[in-house]
Amino acid sequence: MITPFRRNWSPKELFDALTPAMFAAEPSTVRARWDKLWPDLYTEYDARYLKQELVARNLIASDEAAAFFNAWAIDEERHTDGFIRIIELVANGSEKDLRARLDARTHDFGPIVEHLKDEFSLMVIIAFDEMCTCRAYAAEKPFYDALGNNTFHHWLREVIADEAVHSMNAVNVIRARYRDRIDQAATILHNLIRASHNLRYSGTFVLDYFGAVYSKELLADSRLATMRNIAKPLIV
């Protein structure tokens, strides 16, 4: 059985030397930071609800996929913890309040059920979704530049690297278990992207393609990159 590649780093250790007083700003600036960071936080947090849905629908069928989602869920919690700390540092947030807000949100998987047909379609979607997130975070470097501390650049690099690893780990599950179905991946992603134009994000982790950074070009480029990766031979 293939096992997912894992990365080891800690947001707590990364941000340990920083304090909110270092990033004080005018209320309008603080609000703009909040407006930017809050969606990043809750979409990462929503990974737990996606995993719960997948388990309830028996969509995680293989040992390889189970290992992938166990590792992935740990990383997504790490990202959640990191975004909470960043909001505490730069946007006048508190962990207690943020977690209460997160827990109060609703989650509706109805609009995306048609795309989650089986483990194969699930892994294709995850590979693509993580590729999109990797590129979207890379496009957000100017925001982190404006915060004025290189620690945030380090954070961004770590998160981007995690997302890239998630995409490749999902691809490896596809290549190990579903070589005979790879020709179906292009249609799955075409239908997913087309549907995403008319779907409103409803707390599902995947299909969180809102905001200017998720352009048609980003989605198209992410689809091509995912397809290229799936087509490569598996090396174990």
Sequence and secondary structure as in RCSB ss.txt:
>XXXX:A:sequence
MITPFRRNWSPKELFDALTPAMFAAEPSTVRARWDKLWPDLYTEYDARYLKQELVARNLIASDEAAAFFNAWAID
EERHTDGFIRIIELVANGSEKDLRARLDARTHDFGPIVEHLKDEFSLMVIIAFDEMCTCRAYAAEKPFYDALGNN
TFHHWLREVIADEAVHSMNAVNVIRARYRDRIDQAATILHNLIRASHNLRYSGTFVLDYFGAVYSKELLADSRLA
TMRNIAKPLIV
>XXXX:A:secstr
          HHHHHTT  GGGG   HHHHHHHHHHHHHHHHHHHTHHHHHHHHHHTT   SHHHHHHHHHHHHH
HHHHHHHHHHHHHHHS   HHHHHHHHHH     GGGGGG  SHHHHHHHHHHHHHHHHHHHHTTHHHHHHHT H
HHHHHHHHHHHHHHHHHHHHHHHHHHH GGGGGGHHHHHHHHHHHHTT    S SS    STTS HHHHHHHHHH
HHHHHHS    
